Amino acid sequence: MTLEHATNQHDNRVTLVGLGPMGLALAEALLKQGHSLTVWNRTPGKADELVAKGAGRAQTVSEAVAASPITIVCLNDYETMYRVVDPATAELEGRVLVNLSSGTPTEAHAALAWSAEHGIDYLDGAIMVPPPLVGEPDAVFLYSGEQSVFDRHRTTLASLGDPRYLGADTGLAVLYNTALLEMMYATINGWLHATALLDSANVSAQKFAELAFGWFMPAVVDYASLAEQAPDLDAANYPGALGTLEMNLNALEHITRTSEEQGVHSGQPRLMKEIAEHAIAEGYGGQNYFAIYELFKQAKPRS
């Protein structure tokens, strides 16, 4: 096999497949940490700058995989991963495949089964930072799968950021990723919808942000205090002495009506109101707002 740059036969050898914006960031971090890096991308030209910095450019996926004991895949989804990597299963046998593609726990479990069929050690992973933060010490990466595989390559994975091992269940990394992204989108949507409400009265987003983030978020939505509620969630303990779900429903109704009156999209507050109504219908009305957690744990509300 011929690479544009010879690949050193050392423990720091790494292969990276996929050079989109995130893949390029991964490659830069690995090179910065002194790894002997081999790259492959469907569009070879995307590797030009990396090759100039010392990376080896493989002509085929099989050649790329054969160059290193560990291959990191950063592609759009699992289907793309199979399509790209399947021609190299013979070369992957006995090596490690770390998949950082997006998907679901079911897809992660299927990828483990596929890897086992081909004698490949498999880790599933998720990147929790945008490309500019890759390589920083506090850039969190999530991994799940066989711990011995993770432990063996922890040093390599630490070159990308802070590697967090979640457990042997291969679906955990993508499940955590999905849950954290849901928190992100729900938080951002809450901010955007609240800002739209103020915009209906010609209050600028900048002015509202002074109160929303200067006082409300630190003082009222105290994330440390929210974390303290976690044991109560585990124990299904939702005392309503300081406020019940029925009382909170009143506020959700006001938010929905205000949105409608102000000509602002009301779908999000209406959904929150309907969820609270379902929880009350199931008997949680006298407990606090966190009792909605019991509803969320159901596949669908009981009739």
Secondary structure, DSSP 4 states (H G I P E B T S, - for coil): ---SSPPP-STTEEEEE--SHHHHHHHHHHHHTT-EEEEE-SSGGGGHHHHHTT-EE-SSHHHHHHT-SEEEE--SBHHHHHHHHGGGHHHHTTSEEEE--B--HHHHHHHHHHHHHTT-EEEEEEE-S-GGGTTSTT-EEEEEE-HHHHHHTHHHHHTTSEEEE--S-TTHHHHHHHHHHHHHHHHHHHHHHHHHHHHTTT--HHHHHHHIIIIIHHHTS-HHHHHHTHHHHHHT----TT--HHHHHHHHHHHHHHHHHTT---HHHHHHHHHHHHHIIIIITTS-GGGHHHHHTSSS---
